[in-house]
Amino acid sequence: MAGAAGLSLTSPAAAATAPNNSWIWDTTQTQLASAAWTIGADAVWSRGVTGTGIGVALVDTGVSRVPGLDGSNIVYGPDLSFESQDASLRYQDDFGHGTHLAGIIAGKNTVSADGFSGIAPGVKLTSIKVGVANGAVDVSQTIAAIDWAVENRNADPSNPIRVINLAYGTPSTQDYKVDPLAFAVENAWRKGIVVVAAAGNTGQTGKLTDPATDPYVIAVGAADTKNTPDGTDDTVASFSSRGTSARTPDVVAPGRTIASLRDPGSYVDTHFSSARRGTRFLVGSGSSQASAMVSGAVALMLQARPSLTPDAVKNLIKKTARTVKSTVALDNGIGMLNVWDAYQYVIPSVTQTWTKATGTGSLERARGGVHVVDNGVVLSGENDIFGPFNSATWARATAGGTAWDGGKWLGRDMTGTTWTTSGGAKAWSGRTWSGRTWSGRTWSGRTWSGDTWSGLTWDGAAWI
C-alpha cells in the first residue's frame, strides 16, 4: 500500500478485503437533535447542564475552524502529526474525521436557522492532532498525545481536561496487560481522566481494537436508531465490533448516519460528496461517532457532579443504559447510553479491580501490523518516529509524570513550549523537527504539503 514518496499507512490485510467501515456514508441521516433526544441529553440541557467547565481532549486528525467550531469552545493542543512540519497545515483537519467528531461533542449553534448543537456545547475541546490527510499515524504519536493531555490536564484551571476521546484503534497482537497504548490510557484513567475509546467496526468477528480492549476504559459500540425517535427499535449496528466474551463494549450510542459538521476540502468531503447535507453538514457512521456521543455525555455528567471519579462515571453509564434488541449473544448486557438516568442516579462507591497494565510490552505488537511508511521505508520494531523506544523506560516516565518536559517527549523535541495564537485561536506552539526519519531522510527542510501524502489507506484497521 505504500507509495513511492511521502508517508502512508499500510496494513497486512489487502485493501480489497479489509473491513472499510471507518466511514460509512449513507443517504439517510440522524440529526444530532434526534440523537440527543435518544440518549436523554436534551433533558439534561433543560437543567442548565451543557458541559461548562469541563475540558475534553480529542486525539484525532485535527479540527478545522468551521461555523460551530470557530469560537471559544476550541483550543489547539500540540500537533504531533507529520503535517505539523508545514505551518500551513498545522492543527487543521485535512481528513475530516476530527472535525466531524468535534461537532458531535462540542458543536455550538452559531446558525440559528438550523439549530445544530453538539451533545456538550459548553465544553472546552482541546484538539490534539496526530493523523494526517491520508490517516498516516504511528501508535507512538498517539501515546505521546495521551501523555501530553495527562501532564497538561490542569493547564486551564477553569476547564481541566476530564475526558479523552480516542476514535483510534489498532489490532494489537498482545494482551492489554503489557500493551503500551493500554498503559497510556490506564495512566490517564488513574490521573482522573475518563477515557472513551471506540470499540471498532469489524462486526461480530474478533476482539475490540486497542485501547478499547483495556477493561478500565469505556469501550463504545455504535447503535442503529433506525432514524426513529422510538427506542424500542434500536439495535447494535451491524458493523459495530462485538469483541469476545472476555471483553465486549461497555455501552452503545447512536453511531449510524450521524449528521455533523462538514470540513470543506477535506478528504472525506471531496471523496464522499454524496454525504454532504447542504453547505454545513456531512453524514457518517461508525463507533467513532458513537464514542463522541459518549464523550459529550460524560462531560454533562461531570459538570453536574464534578466529584465523579472515572470508575463512578463508567459504573453509572453501564447501570443506567437502556436494553437494546439483539439476536447476537455478545450483545447481551450491552445497553444504549442514557445520560438522563445517569445524571439522576445515586453516585456509586465503586473501584475497578482488573489487573493493571504494565506498559512494558512491544510497541511493534501494539501496531498490530499497521505501519506508517516514509519513502517506501516501513517504521517497525521497537522504534518511534524519532528512533529507539524502550517501553519500560517510557512506562516509568509516564507513570511518574515526566514523559513530557516542556516541548520534549522522552527527550525528543516535538513541540514548542508555550500557548500562542494561530488563526485567531489559542494553540500550543509548534516546532521544526530535527535529525532524520526512520527512512534516513532529514526532517528539517523537507517540503510538507497535502499532496505529498500517498496511499490513502485509512481502512478501519487503524482508525474507527
Steps between C-alpha positions, in 0.01 A plus 500: 500500500796733536560765237835585350519833681347659805348323797227243499335238714530133424322196638566128456148458365436583136289812455251307290421261782561709812188633675449860390248618755696792639263721309172365368328768298125470460225692329294511821595693808449531873493860615695563820182640654339158453806321641501735799136407565582129469771514767319750724745786455223749424347430841835571666533824300163608640666504842761745376772236458696528175850390603616842614828489691599159362790446262489222238815398312436367149797297373426478130575654159468861615203735497432758231350835593153475350179668620414335831865429584654840449453668835614473858396133518813377314868524585784324325738283695823380339496381141699174521419396144739497208313800359614706800817567303308720255372813672218527244369153599567508873190438715254484208305188412585388148313172536170618649467237775599718795273786394201266470557364851570844646160613371331209676677575828518877514330662198319823577184640347650790305242495222160533663310377197635144527511469879811277492657417835747245623426280801703725734513845338635658817827302516847623416633258237875459459594360160819291500583416142679174419357391162555658160304529176531129418488373857872436541583482870714276716380360830789680672356838397167407659675395820686833504168683455342321796808575711477871410131515592571339838794720588323818387153411627493794740654758267162674489372484861153620396468218243724211616520205262269239651429296184711358217326382181690235303342391173833337423567131528752241394470121462763450771633145523580504872306496825388836633692422819831577326387717209652854505189667354284330764737619771479857367120508532508331840745763621258770385215318678694483826574873473126571497429517127213299353626329183235427236623258230324390181444125498564446129307424185566133429148373570460174688850366443812551705594698806461870561774729378778621727458696732128414531624152596613644833222427753555819698390741226154549350480296177225634274313318226269654243121476516260519209197705601325439165463877478192484720427653842367164620767332712335159477641445150860592590762232437877463505615605152598209278850641443574569867763276662362258759833384640522168682341350810802629693454863389197651332401867463382662823225701331368596157394843378351632176762440234322444171434777244595782736488849347779718638719782380650487154867585444503652147790380287598215732548145377157373606330814372648468152488121469150453648319802360169311506519509881476879507184650641482860389809713551567421866442131564628157409353161595714218634480178702734315731596429858697825465178699492361294787811567711455874445140471625624334819779753553246782480270317741785444747574874494137568594525256790823655624365854494196389698706299749866606487605255772431197279802275454563324167392171661176657623427651158543164331286325759221755463501470122481120512235483774263746332536386137177400325460147368533461123362215291738247352531140397878513541611331821784744563252790502336373818563746780605786270256788516434837336646810663245671724661815639177631654472201734876508564463867594241414765628164625653465845879536488653155547799423716694276264859420412597289202732215590618369165864401468691818424706539185878540527574656162820301467394304194586553136431820307512295180237257624285797607494604133344166411654505154387856414800715410585840363728510199740779402644491149437128483662425838276348771516621859515177698653333802564669832535842345286812515511765226831637631693188596526219757211464746545320832157415636618440857676838512197673351259327741696628800507850355130521419398355835725753671372792294835568334444370147451859385744774602399828338495420130695176532350151511746242632776752434407560134401851388145471364320827567546850627460573869233767529147591402479738208241612245441338162229627267340685788483189722703401803756237399802316639806625315657288225856401426713388205625147564869429465703190419392228261189292445507122524549498121821698527366828364538815707198653668629855470458678170252254352208633304174391657170553326168320465590349164822334620308233690456187294299184553165596650469187713279612785317170525360439843793287608654808659224758528142440588 
